[in-house]
Amino acid sequence: QLPAFHYLTNFDEPDVAFVMTVRGGRGTTTVFLTPIDPRRAFYYGRRPDSASVERSGMKARSFGALAGFVDSVAAASATFYHLTDFEDEDFAREDSLTRGRVFMAGVVARHPTLQVKDAHAIVDQLRARKSPAELALLKRAAEISSEGHRAAMLAAQPAHEYELQAVVEYTFRRLGGARPAYGSIVGAGANTSQLHYMKDRAPARPGDLVVIDAATEYEGYAADVTRTIPVSGKYTEEQRAIYQLVRDAQAAAERNSQPGMSAQAAQDSSFVVRARGLATLGLIESADATFDPPWRVDCTRQPNGCKQAYFWMIHGISHGLGLAVHDPAQFYSGDRTFKPGDAFTIEPGIYIDSRMLDALPDTPRNRAFIAKVRPAVARYEHAGVRIEDDYVVTDRGTERISTAPREIDEIEALMAKRAQRALP
């Protein structure tokens, strides 16, 4: 179901519209149902009828009555709030011709003086603060997801990425997860540096790292967990160095993600740890060294975006969690601090791939950067590492709710217990 629709209605049937009218501070809700053909019901199941919906406290009418109902409301109203029917806010700009947008275009055409406003800001503000019931569902999603990652660490040494994907997703379903919360990312070797790699079909060879970014959805609520593990069960010296740097950056962000603390402070502390470490490893010229990025950025307003360190990090470290894997959070607005009811990730990464150097504009500054770091890049080639955990904020503080092993020694100890490979 669409996250905003589920949040407002807890009604997960397809082909349904929801209208709330507010008069004198009191709201009345009506859902508009699409009945299913009796023959199709044998294939896809029956749908609730109006009587069963009304027993839950909402009025119900046929979907065919929606246009007339909305016209009558529009004729008597000065302002109409609308929720666009996109699946996820990540794709809102691309979902430009949805069924809901087409319907609203018709309403506006029939009522040209009607003021139509986007209601997402209002609903997002409500969704940003999770209730205790929502936090409990998120904790269960994170628990199941963590077990999936443990299962991957205990699985026989894989020969292909999809073997680990199968283990992780099987575990999600076995423990009650409804489905993967997003397309599982299982990238080995060179694929560790592709942030949203989802083919999951390539070989996984001894000596490779594997980034496993996979989590489940439980009762509509999404976790988001990432671990980076060695195919052989043991990290190389170079892999250990990058991994520990990312883990230290995550720990720094955790210390700065307590109630009342600034989300920017968490981001900045994580950046500083990684920048200093990358300089020590010879992957940048210095912690504050700059370069000419291959993307648009205002170096005055966003100075970190023009630092060499950012080139190997590329993404932010946090986003909200909830009905969408990228859900509203309270620290997105206002004073931008963490508050009780927030649910979010901390997910620093470092991605070393010599192919990235080829993307740099040919400028004197970049040529000097490349010449300086190329030997170190060759040494750490394909050391792509991301560590991602889930957190909730309560009156007692910030709690990590994803518990899969994440320290190097813990991961290697668990992988030492994995089963022998039964198939060639």
C-alpha positions, 0 to 999 in steps of 0.5 A, a space after each residue: 500500500 502507498 505509505 501515506 494512505 496506509 498511515 491515514 487509513 490502515 486499509 490495505 486493499 487495492 483500488 481505493 480512494 480516501 477523502 477526509 472533509 473537515 468542518 468546524 474542526 471535526 473530520 469525516 472520512 469516506 473510503 471509495 471501494 472498487 468491487 471485484 468481479 465475482 469470477 476474479 474473486 476466485 483468483 485474487 480473493 474477495 474484497 471488503 464490502 461497505 458494511 464491513 468497512 463502516 464497522 471499522 469507523 469509516 464511511 464507505 461508497 462505491 468508487 464510481 461515486 468518487 468524482 461526484 463526491 469530490 466535485 460537491 466538496 470542491 464546490 463548497 470549499 476554498 482549499 483542497 489538500 491532495 496526497 500524490 499517489 507515488 510509491 515512495 518519495 524517492 520517485 515522486 518526481 518521476 511519478 508524474 502521470 499517476 492515476 491520482 494526478 490525472 484525477 486531480 487534473 480533472 478536478 482542477 479543470 472543472 473547478 478553476 478557482 479551487 486552491 489545491 495544496 500538497 498535503 504531504 508536508 502535513 502528513 510527513 510531519 505526523 509520520 516523522 514522530 513514530 508512536 510506541 506501536 510503530 517503534 515496536 514494529 520497526 524493532 521487529 523488522 530490524 530483529 528479523 533483518 539482523 537474523 538474515 545477516 547472521 544467516 549470510 555470515 553462517 552460510 557456506 562460502 558462496 560462489 555467486 552473489 545470489 546465494 547470499 541474497 537467497 539466504 538473507 531473503 529466505 530468513 526474512 520470510 521464515 521469521 515473518 517478514 512480509 517481503 524485502 523492504 527494498 531490492 536487496 543489494 548483494 555486491 561482490 568485488 568491483 560491485 561493492 562500489 556501486 551503491 544501489 547495485 541490485 543485479 546480484 548475479 555476479 561471481 563472489 570470489 575468495 579475497 572479495 568483499 561483499 556488501 549486503 544491504 538488505 532488510 525486511 518489511 514487517 507489517 508495513 514497516 521497513 528496516 534498512 541494514 548493511 553489512 560488509 563481509 569477506 567471501 573467504 571468511 577473513 578480511 585482508 589487511 587492506 580490507 580491515 583498514 578500510 572496514 575499521 575506518 568506516 566502523 569508527 566513523 559510524 561510532 562517532 556518528 552514534 555518539 552524536 545522535 543522542 536526543 537533542 543533538 544535531 543531525 549535522 554534528 553526527 554527519 560532520 563527526 563521521 566525515 572527519 573520522 573518515 577524512 583523517 583515516 583516508 589521508 593516513 592511508 594515502 587515498 587523499 592528499 590531506 584531510 582538507 584537500 580539495 578536488 574538482 568534482 564531476 558533479 555540480 556543487 557549491 563549494 562555498 555552501 557545501 565545502 565537504 562536497 569539494 573535498 577529496 575525502 568526499 569522493 570516496 564517501 559519496 553519500 550521506 549517513 542517515 535517513 528516516 525509517 518507517 512505512 517507507 525505507 526513506 521515511 520522514 524524520 523529525 531531524 529533517 526540519 525545525 532545529 534539525 535535532 534528534 527527538 523521541 519518536 525518531 527512527 533512522 539509520 547511520 550508514 557511513 561508507 567508503 568505496 575505493 575503485 580506480 574506475 572512479 578516477 576516470 570520472 574526474 574532470 581533466 584539471 590541473 588539481 585533479 591530475 595532481 590528486 590522481 598522481 598522488 593517490 593512484 598507488 594507494 588506490 591500487 592497493 585498496 582496489 575494490 575495498 567498498 565498505 558500508 556498515 548500516 544500522 537502525 536506531 530509535 529515539 525514546 525518552 531514555 535515549 538513542 537505541 540501536 535496534 539492528 544487532 547483526 555482528 559488525 565488529 571485525 572479530 565478531 564477523 570472522 568468529 561467526 563465519 568460522 562456524 559456517 557450513 561446508 559448501 555442499 554443491 560445486 
